[in-house]
Amino acid sequence: MATDVERVHYYPRQYLGVEDFQAEQAYHRDMRRRHNLAHHTWGVVAGLELVFRQAQGAQPGAPGDVSIQPGMAVDAFGRELVNLEPYQLDPTPFSRLAGDDPAVGIWIAYRETGALQPPAGFQQCDPVSQFARTQETFFVAFAPPTPVNASLTVAGQPYVPPPAPAPTSPLDPPLPVDSSVPYQDLPDDTSVPIWYVYLGTVSWRQGSGQVHGGFVGADSDTAGRIHAGAVAGQVTTPGETLLLRRRQDPPDADLSRFLVWVGGRLQVAEDVVAESDVELVSGRLAFGDPTLEPSLWMRRTGSDLRLHLGKPDTSQKLSIGAGANSDGSADVPVLQVDSQDRVVLPTGSLSLPNGSVGFGASTRQMLNLWQDVYGIGIQDFTLYFRTDPAGDFCWFTGGAHADPRSAPGPGGARSMRLDQSGRLQVAGDVEVGGSLLLGGSRIPCDVITGVGVVNQDTSAAPIDSVWSHTVQSRLPAVGSATVLVGLADLVCHHGGADSKWRATAQNIAVSGRQVSFDVPYHVEMGALNSFTWAVICLP
């Protein structure tokens, strides 16, 4: 079990022996190793990549050499594993493998060896290790079987790696889950426990007959490696910028790949500015405290990005605006989503230049044009249009919106109107391709409509004239015809007290498919600009 930390104290005329110098070395060695595990975590510090090289002129797929590049690692005992030059793997031990293996794991572990033995005549007879230097080096191991690490010791007890049982007493020392324990009982010079550091894999092709086996590839497996980390409660910078980046990247390197992983919640006191994309992969970006309601967050769910509004309250909305106005006033929401699953466009409009709108496959009123009184929907095998019980349906040509009832707006014309009583008014011709039903009875007929323009205006003597017209029916032959005439565009003079208009149909003549008729009209103290007419043809 470890004791208190001690260092050698020097004083004049002190007698020093081997034990004192060993204690001096042990103090500095152990404190350095504790620093390696206190302010850092064990793993690969830099380099130590596995590199495969074939001989010049070798055929593709031919065996080659695998080397461990210069680098450094720290194991869980705080010991440094330093490789100063490329270390070539010896293929001989790999021949024990059962066959070809595309991924043979490669580890290195700390080792000490004695060097610089005393010259002849200066050896001692005592059976002690007589060498003047200790080389701190490493050896290579590979799997199968997977190497097993030695146990750490904390407060005289074996360290149990995670998931370790919870402490049974407040006096039990806490155990880091990453196995980097600076307050462990460090091993002394007489014991060199083994802790393996994983570097990657090599591809091995087994030999056959006179053909020896060899390496055919290597992978440093940066995702599987354990890299040394930093342990700190606060990181500050004396300059303007704190930079996190891969140390082997040049200044102009592509930084689009993942670089920093945050294992828990990240709280930033000021703005977060991203000069490139911000990606969420199976994570959540919360606005405000996500434990409070209403909460607003975004999350990647599979291939979808979900926006969530937490509290079920219609007053809470997700709003999207167009930014501050030019006069500095607050931005106006263009789109809102409330907790009743409604998308609201309070000020904007919806434009789909190249898209379409889908409403699924359920029957309902899909479009509510003014609350749910005016709308469009789907029933079983029916597309319907709904209006107020006291309202109309109108079809306009040209013009612009106007609020008055049934008004086509400036420059427009009303082509058709279905009023609240069910009466259909058509401004132009009505073509019936089938049969006309009157009172439930099928009557084959042809209805032709039009407008007679006369433009007669009188303020003195009355005007009597005749307007004549001929139409051709779509029936194969017309047996009889009825002509209806209605006054359409009238003007009164002198207050209209003596204004009179009259228009009737006379002289109706049928010849084959043609129908001719006259419309005598009378105008007195007014104007008659036009009248409407309708010809009903029966077989």
C-alpha positions in Angstrom: 0.0 0.0 0.0 1.3 3.5 -0.9 2.6 5.9 1.8 2.8 9.6 1.8 4.7 11.3 -1.0 8.4 11.7 0.0 11.4 13.4 -1.6 15.1 13.3 -0.6 16.2 16.1 1.7 19.9 17.1 1.4 22.1 18.7 4.1 25.9 19.3 4.4 28.2 16.2 5.0 25.2 13.9 4.4 26.1 10.3 3.5 24.3 9.2 0.4 23.8 5.7 -0.8 22.1 3.9 -3.7 18.8 4.0 -1.9 18.9 7.8 -1.7 19.5 8.2 -5.4 16.8 5.7 -6.2 14.4 7.6 -3.9 15.3 10.8 -5.8 14.5 9.2 -9.1 11.3 7.5 -7.8 10.0 10.8 -6.5 10.4 12.7 -9.9 9.3 9.6 -11.9 6.1 9.0 -9.9 5.1 12.7 -9.7 5.5 13.0 -13.5 3.4 9.9 -14.0 0.7 11.2 -11.6 0.7 14.4 -13.6 0.2 12.3 -16.8 -2.9 10.8 -15.2 -4.2 13.9 -13.2 -4.2 16.6 -15.9 -4.5 14.1 -18.7 -6.0 10.7 -19.4 -4.1 7.7 -20.7 -3.9 6.8 -24.4 -2.1 7.7 -27.6 -0.7 11.2 -27.4 0.6 11.6 -31.0 1.8 9.5 -33.9 2.2 5.7 -33.6 0.3 5.2 -36.9 0.6 1.8 -38.6 2.0 2.2 -42.1 2.0 -0.6 -44.8 4.7 -0.4 -47.5 5.4 -2.8 -50.4 8.8 -3.2 -51.9 9.4 -1.2 -55.0 8.1 -2.9 -58.1 5.9 -5.4 -56.1 2.7 -6.6 -57.6 -0.6 -5.2 -56.2 -1.7 -7.4 -53.3 1.8 -8.7 -52.6 3.0 -8.8 -49.0 4.9 -5.9 -47.6 6.2 -4.4 -44.4 4.3 -2.8 -41.5 5.9 -0.1 -39.4 4.9 1.8 -36.3 5.5 5.5 -36.9 7.3 7.7 -34.3 5.0 8.8 -31.6 4.2 8.7 -27.9 1.5 7.2 -25.7 0.8 7.0 -21.9 -0.5 3.9 -20.2 -2.9 3.7 -17.2 0.2 3.6 -14.9 1.3 7.1 -16.2 4.3 5.6 -18.0 5.4 7.1 -21.3 5.8 4.8 -24.3 8.1 6.7 -26.7 9.0 5.5 -30.2 11.7 7.7 -31.8 11.9 6.1 -35.2 9.9 3.8 -37.4 9.6 0.4 -35.7 9.2 -2.5 -38.2 6.9 -5.4 -37.1 8.5 -8.8 -37.2 6.2 -11.1 -39.2 7.6 -14.3 -37.7 5.3 -14.4 -34.6 2.2 -13.9 -36.8 2.7 -17.3 -38.4 1.0 -18.9 -35.4 -2.3 -17.5 -36.6 -4.8 -20.1 -37.8 -5.1 -18.6 -41.3 -5.7 -15.4 -43.2 -7.0 -12.5 -41.0 -7.9 -9.1 -42.4 -7.9 -7.4 -39.0 -5.3 -8.5 -36.5 -5.3 -6.2 -33.5 -2.0 -4.5 -32.6 -1.1 -3.2 -29.1 2.1 -1.9 -27.5 3.0 -2.1 -23.8 5.7 -0.5 -21.6 8.9 -2.5 -20.9 12.1 -1.8 -19.1 15.5 -3.3 -19.9 18.9 -2.9 -18.3 21.8 -1.4 -20.3 25.4 -0.2 -19.9 26.9 -3.0 -17.8 30.2 -2.3 -16.0 33.4 -3.1 -17.8 35.5 -6.1 -17.0 37.2 -5.9 -13.6 34.5 -3.7 -12.2 31.7 -6.1 -11.7 30.6 -7.0 -8.2 30.2 -10.5 -6.9 26.9 -9.7 -5.3 24.0 -11.2 -7.3 22.4 -7.8 -8.2 21.4 -6.2 -11.5 24.6 -4.6 -12.5 23.8 -2.1 -15.2 24.2 1.7 -15.2 21.1 2.6 -17.3 17.4 1.5 -17.5 15.9 1.8 -21.0 12.2 2.6 -21.1 10.9 1.0 -24.2 7.9 -1.0 -25.4 7.0 -4.4 -26.9 4.3 -5.3 -29.5 1.4 -7.7 -28.9 -1.3 -8.9 -31.2 -4.6 -10.7 -31.0 -5.9 -13.3 -30.9 -6.0 -13.7 -28.0 -6.9 -10.2 -26.9 -4.4 -8.9 -24.3 -5.5 -8.5 -20.7 -4.3 -5.5 -18.7 -2.9 -5.7 -15.2 -5.0 -4.4 -12.3 -4.5 -1.0 -10.8 -4.4 -0.6 -7.1 -6.1 2.2 -5.2 -5.8 2.5 -1.4 -4.5 -1.0 -1.3 -7.5 -2.4 -3.1 -7.7 -3.6 -6.8 -9.3 -1.0 -9.0 -12.4 -2.3 -10.6 -12.9 -0.7 -14.1 -16.4 0.6 -15.0 -19.1 -0.4 -14.5 -17.7 -0.6 -11.0 -19.9 -1.1 -8.0 -21.0 2.1 -6.2 -19.0 3.1 -3.1 -20.4 1.6 0.1 -19.0 4.3 2.3 -18.3 8.0 2.0 -14.7 7.2 2.8 -14.3 5.0 -0.3 -12.2 6.9 -2.9 -13.9 7.8 -6.1 -12.8 5.9 -9.2 -12.6 7.6 -12.6 -14.4 5.7 -15.3 -11.6 6.2 -17.8 -9.0 4.3 -15.6 -6.8 7.3 -15.3 -6.2 7.4 -11.5 -3.5 9.8 -10.4 -3.8 8.7 -6.7 -3.2 5.0 -7.4 -0.4 2.9 -5.8 2.2 3.2 -8.6 4.4 0.2 -9.3 8.0 0.3 -8.2 11.2 -0.7 -10.1 10.9 -4.4 -9.0 7.5 -4.9 -10.8 6.6 -3.9 -14.3 2.8 -4.5 -14.7 1.5 -4.6 -18.3 -1.1 -2.2 -19.7 -1.8 -2.4 -23.4 -2.4 0.6 -25.7 -4.3 -0.2 -28.9 -2.9 1.1 -32.2 -5.0 -0.5 -35.0 -5.0 -3.6 -37.1 -2.9 -5.3 -39.8 -4.1 -7.6 -42.6 -2.3 -11.0 -42.5 -2.1 -13.5 -45.3 -1.0 -17.0 -44.1 1.8 -18.8 -45.9 1.5 -22.1 -47.8 4.3 -24.6 -48.4 7.5 -22.7 -49.3 5.7 -19.4 -49.5 6.0 -17.4 -46.2 3.1 -15.4 -44.8 3.2 -11.7 -44.7 1.4 -8.4 -44.2 -0.9 -7.2 -46.9 -2.3 -4.0 -45.3 -2.6 -1.9 -42.1 -5.2 0.4 -40.6 -4.5 2.8 -37.7 -8.2 2.6 -36.7 -8.4 6.2 -35.3 -12.0 5.5 -34.3 -11.0 2.5 -32.1 -7.9 4.1 -30.5 -8.0 5.6 -27.1 -6.3 9.0 -27.3 -4.9 10.9 -24.4 -7.2 13.6 -23.1 -7.1 16.8 -21.0 -8.7 17.0 -17.5 -9.7 20.6 -16.5 -12.5 22.4 -14.9 -11.8 25.6 -16.8 -10.0 26.5 -20.0 -8.9 30.0 -20.6 -6.8 31.7 -23.3 -4.5 34.8 -22.9 -5.3 35.8 -26.5 -8.5 36.6 -28.4 -9.2 33.1 -29.7 -9.3 29.6 -28.3 -8.8 27.2 -31.2 -9.8 23.5 -31.3 -8.5 21.6 -34.3 -6.6 18.5 -35.4 -2.9 19.2 -34.8 -1.8 17.5 -38.0 -4.1 19.7 -40.2 -2.5 22.6 -42.1 -4.0 26.1 -41.6 -6.0 25.8 -44.8 -7.4 22.3 -44.1 -11.0 21.3 -44.7 -12.7 21.6 -41.3 -16.0 20.2 -42.4 -15.5 16.8 -40.6 -16.5 16.2 -37.0 -13.9 17.5 -34.6 -15.4 18.2 -31.2 -17.8 15.8 -29.3 -19.7 17.0 -26.2 -20.8 14.2 -24.0 -23.3 16.2 -21.9 -25.0 19.5 -21.9 -23.2 22.5 -23.3 -24.0 26.0 -21.9 -22.7 29.1 -23.6 -23.0 32.5 -21.9 -22.8 34.5 -25.1 -23.5 34.1 -28.8 -22.6 31.0 -30.7 -21.4 31.9 -34.2 -20.9 29.2 -36.9 -19.0 30.1 -40.0 -20.2 26.9 -41.7 -23.1 24.4 -41.3 -24.6 23.4 -37.9 -25.6 19.7 -38.0 -27.7 17.8 -35.5 -27.4 14.0 -35.7 -29.8 12.2 -33.3 -29.5 15.2 -31.0 -31.7 18.1 -29.7 -31.1 21.8 -29.9 -33.2 23.5 -27.1 -34.1 27.2 -26.8 -34.3 28.3 -23.2 -34.4 25.8 -20.3 -35.7 22.5 -21.8 -36.9 21.4 -18.3 -39.4 24.2 -18.2 -42.6 24.7 -20.1 -43.2 25.8 -22.7 -40.0 24.3 -24.2 -39.0 24.7 -27.8 -36.4 22.5 -29.4 -35.3 20.9 -32.6 -34.3 17.2 -32.9 -33.1 15.0 -35.7 -35.3 11.9 -35.8 -34.1 9.5 -38.5 -34.1 11.4 -41.8 -36.5 14.1 -40.3 -35.8 17.3 -38.4 -38.5 17.8 -35.8 -39.5 21.2 -34.3 -41.3 20.8 -31.0 -43.3 23.3 -28.9 -43.7 21.9 -25.4 -46.7 23.3 -23.6 -50.2 22.4 -24.8 -51.4 26.0 -24.8 -52.9 27.8 -27.8 -51.2 31.0 -26.7 -47.8 29.5 -27.2 -46.6 29.6 -30.9 -43.6 29.0 -33.0 -43.2 32.1 -35.1 -41.1 32.7 -38.2 -40.6 36.4 -39.1 -38.8 38.3 -41.8 -36.5 40.3 -39.6 -36.6 43.8 -38.2 -38.2 46.5 -40.2 -36.3 49.3 -41.8 -37.6 51.7 -39.2 -36.2 49.6 -36.4 -39.6 48.3 -35.2 -40.1 44.7 -34.2 -40.3 42.0 -36.9 -43.8 40.8 -37.9 -44.4 37.0 -37.9 -45.0 35.6 -41.3 -45.7 32.0 -40.2 -46.9 30.6 -36.9 -47.4 27.1 -35.6 -49.6 26.7 -32.5 -50.0 23.7 -30.2 -53.3 22.7 -31.9 -51.3 21.6 -34.9 -52.3 24.6 -37.0 -50.1 26.5 -39.4 -51.0 30.2 -39.5 -49.9 32.8 -42.0 -51.0 36.1 -40.2 -49.4 38.5 -42.7 -47.8 36.5 -45.5 -49.0 34.4 -48.4 -48.2 30.9 -49.6 -46.4 30.5 -52.9 -45.6 27.2 -54.6 -43.9 28.1 -57.9 -43.1 24.4 -58.8 -44.8 22.3 -56.2 -48.2 21.0 -55.2 -50.3 20.8 -52.1 -51.4 17.4 -50.8 -54.2 16.7 -48.3 -53.8 13.0 -47.8 -56.5 10.4 -48.2 -59.1 11.2 -45.5 -62.5 12.7 -46.2 -63.0 16.2 -44.6 -63.3 19.9 -45.4 -59.7 20.6 -46.4 -59.9 24.3 -47.0 -61.6 26.7 -44.6 -61.7 30.0 -46.5 -63.4 32.0 -43.8 -63.7 30.0 -40.6 -65.5 26.8 -41.6 -68.5 28.5 -43.2 -66.9 28.9 -46.6 -64.7 26.0 -47.7 -63.8 23.1 -50.0 -63.8 19.5 -49.0 -64.2 15.8 -50.0 -67.0 13.4 -49.3 -67.4 9.8 -50.6 -67.0 10.3 -54.3 -67.8 14.0 -54.0 -65.9 17.2 -54.3 -68.0 19.9 -52.6 -68.0 23.7 -52.2 -69.6 25.3 -49.1 -71.0 28.8 -48.6 -73.0 30.6 -46.0 -76.8 29.7 -46.1 -77.5 33.3 -47.1 -74.5 33.5 -49.5 -73.9 33.0 -53.2 -71.5 31.2 -55.5 -70.0 33.5 -58.3 -67.6 33.0 -61.2 -65.8 36.1 -62.3 -63.8 36.9 -65.4 -60.9 39.4 -64.9 -61.1 42.2 -62.4 -59.8 42.3 -58.8 -61.1 41.7 -55.3 -64.0 43.8 -54.2 -65.9 43.4 -50.9 -69.5 44.1 -52.1 -71.6 41.0 -52.6 -71.3 39.3 -56.1 -69.2 42.2 -57.4 -66.5 41.2 -59.9 -64.3 44.1 -59.0 -62.8 46.8 -61.2 -62.4 45.7 -64.8 -64.1 42.3 -64.2 -67.3 40.6 -65.3 -69.6 38.2 -63.6 -69.9 35.1 -65.8 -72.2 33.1 -63.6 -74.0 33.3 -60.3 -75.7 30.7 -58.2 -77.7 32.7 -55.6 -79.0 31.7 -52.1 -82.3 30.6 -53.6 -80.7 28.1 -56.0 -81.3 30.2 -59.1 -78.5 30.1 -61.7 -77.7 33.2 -63.7 -75.4 32.9 -66.8 -74.1 35.9 -68.6 -73.3 34.0 -71.9 -74.6 31.1 -73.8 -75.5 27.9 -72.1 -74.7 24.7 -74.0 -76.5 21.5 -73.0 -74.7 18.5 -74.3 -77.3 16.1 -72.8 -80.9 16.4 -71.8 -82.5 19.2 -69.7 -84.4 18.1 -66.7 -87.4 20.2 -65.7 -89.2 19.2 -62.5 -87.5 15.8 -62.6 -88.6 15.1 -66.2 -86.1 14.7 -69.0 -86.8 17.2 -71.8 -84.4 17.1 -74.8 -83.9 20.7 -75.7 -81.4 23.3 -76.7 -81.1 26.7 -74.9 -79.3 29.5 -76.7 -78.8 32.9 -74.9 -77.4 36.2 -75.8 -77.6 40.0 -75.6 -79.3 42.4 -78.0 -77.4 45.7 -78.1 -79.5 48.7 -79.4 -78.1 51.8 -77.6 -81.3 53.8 -78.0 -81.5 57.1 -75.9 -84.4 59.6 -76.0 -85.2 62.6 -74.0 -88.1 63.9 -76.2 -90.1 61.8 -78.7 -90.5 58.1 -78.0 -88.5 55.6 -80.1 -90.1 52.5 -81.5 -87.9 50.1 -83.5 -87.4 46.4 -84.2 -84.3 44.2 -83.6 -84.1 41.0 -85.6 -81.9 38.0 -85.1 -81.4 34.4 -86.3 -79.8 31.5 -84.3 -78.9 27.9 -85.2 -79.8 25.1 -82.8 -77.6 22.1 -81.9 -80.6 19.8 -82.3 -80.8 17.8 -85.5 -84.1 19.5 -86.2 -86.2 22.1 -84.3 -89.9 21.5 -83.9 -90.8 24.5 -81.9 -89.1 27.4 -80.2 -89.8 29.9 -77.4 -88.0 33.2 -77.2 -87.7 35.0 -73.8 -86.6 38.7 -73.7 -85.5 40.6 -70.6 -84.6 44.3 -70.2 -80.9 44.5 -69.1 -79.3 47.9 -69.3 -81.7 50.9 -68.7 -81.3 54.6 -68.0 -83.9 57.0 -66.6 -84.2 60.7 -67.6 -85.8 63.6 -65.6 -86.1 61.5 -62.4 -87.7 58.6 -64.2 -91.3 59.7 -63.7 -92.2 59.3 -67.3 -89.6 56.8 -68.4 -90.9 53.7 -70.3 -89.3 50.7 -71.9 -90.8 47.7 -73.6 -89.3 44.7 -75.5 -91.1 41.6 -76.7 -90.4 38.7 -79.0 -92.6 38.3 -82.1 -92.6 36.7 -85.5 -90.8 33.5 -84.3 -90.1 31.3 -87.3 -88.5 27.8 -87.4 -86.8 26.4 -90.4 -84.8 23.2 -90.0 -82.2 24.0 -87.3 -82.6 27.8 -87.6 -84.9 30.0 -85.5 -85.6 33.6 -86.5 -87.4 36.2 -84.4 -88.0 39.9 -84.0 -87.8 42.0 -80.9 -89.9 45.2 -81.2 -89.0 47.6 -78.5 -90.3 51.0 -77.2 -88.2 53.7 -75.4 -89.7 56.8 -73.8 -87.9 59.4 -71.6 -84.9 57.1 -71.1 -82.3 54.9 -72.6 -82.3 51.2 -73.6 -78.7 50.1 -74.2 -79.3 46.3 -74.3 -81.6 43.5 -73.5 -81.1 39.8 -72.9 -82.8 37.0 -74.9 -83.0 33.2 -74.6 -84.2 30.8 -77.3 -85.5 27.4 -76.0 -85.6 24.9 -78.9 -87.6 21.7 -78.6 -87.5 18.8 -81.1 
